Amino acid sequence: MQQQDHTGGADQIRELTFGHTPDCDDAFMFYGLATHKVRVPGLRFVHHLCDIETLNQRAVVDGGQYDVTALSFHAYPYAQRNYALLPCGGSLGEGFGPVVVAGHPLAPDEIRNLTVAVPGALTSACLALRLYAPGVRTVEVGFEKVLSAVLDGKAEAGLVIHEGQQTYSRHGLFKVADLGRWWHETQSLPMPMSGNAVRRSLGPEIAAQVSAALQASIRFALEHREEALAYALQFAGDMDLHMAEQFLAMRVNDSTLLYDENGRQAISRLLALGHGAGVIPESAEVDFVAG
């Protein structure tokens, strides 16, 4: 990995499409790659920014759209024939995760009787909600519309991910359940939310290069936090600087560079529970690119 221009001929460079979100944490992690401060000999990444549920759907339809893609861990069983998980760059919440909010205080056990706005059927948050409150009614609205769906009365509660976890109280909403805390208390593992995957057909050598590139970009951001944070703030939505710093400290750290055994076990556990509960029809063969 290097931080200067690759000097080989253009015919030596292979372009790979890379789909990830425009959210603050992805922007921070992939700042090095997106701004070409981290370069990979022989590879060039073409970035495509989409919300996480769009990326999920594009990963599972017609063999997958992107060579490398961010996706919810919930979506992985549907994409596993074409993609292998990368061992870095994921969001694994240590005691935090999606929250259910409502317009007035409610008891957590009331959730299963409500209609909850969710950010996508294939999000890990939606899977966690279905494990937490079996039989809950949901309506998909997209993650950026969850809060407004509750405020406008289109749903009785909302399942909040990303920056909404930091800002919902500004809108006068109340936390009903913290699924990240529930997961930690019941499983003693981090809450698996989203990760990255690479197309299997690229072969193990390129997959290993991709893994090394993502790790290098994350490491660059952690070592150049101030400039990476300044770049990520443009994708921070309603979060101010302090909130963004807190958000990134939780989501991007040394464990993001390479999942430890707890992180890998958490991903397998979530998918096994989803399959056992009948939410995921196909069992997942969780395998990671070496790196």
Secondary structure, DSSP 8 states (H G I E B T S, - for coil): -BSS---S-GGG-EEEEEEE--SHHHHHHTHHHHTTSSBBTTEEEEEEE--HHHHHHHHHSTT-S-SEEEEEGGGHHHHTTTEEE-SSS-EEESS---EEEESS---GGGGGGSEEEES-TTSHHHHHHHHHSTT-EEEE--GGGHHHHHHTTSSSEEEE-TTHHHHGGGGT-EEEEEHHHHHHHHHSS-EEEEEEEEEGGG-HHHHHHHHHHHHHHHHHHHHTHHHHHHHHGGG-TT--HHHHHHHHHHHSSHHHHS--HHHHHHHHHHHHHHHHTTSSSS-----B---
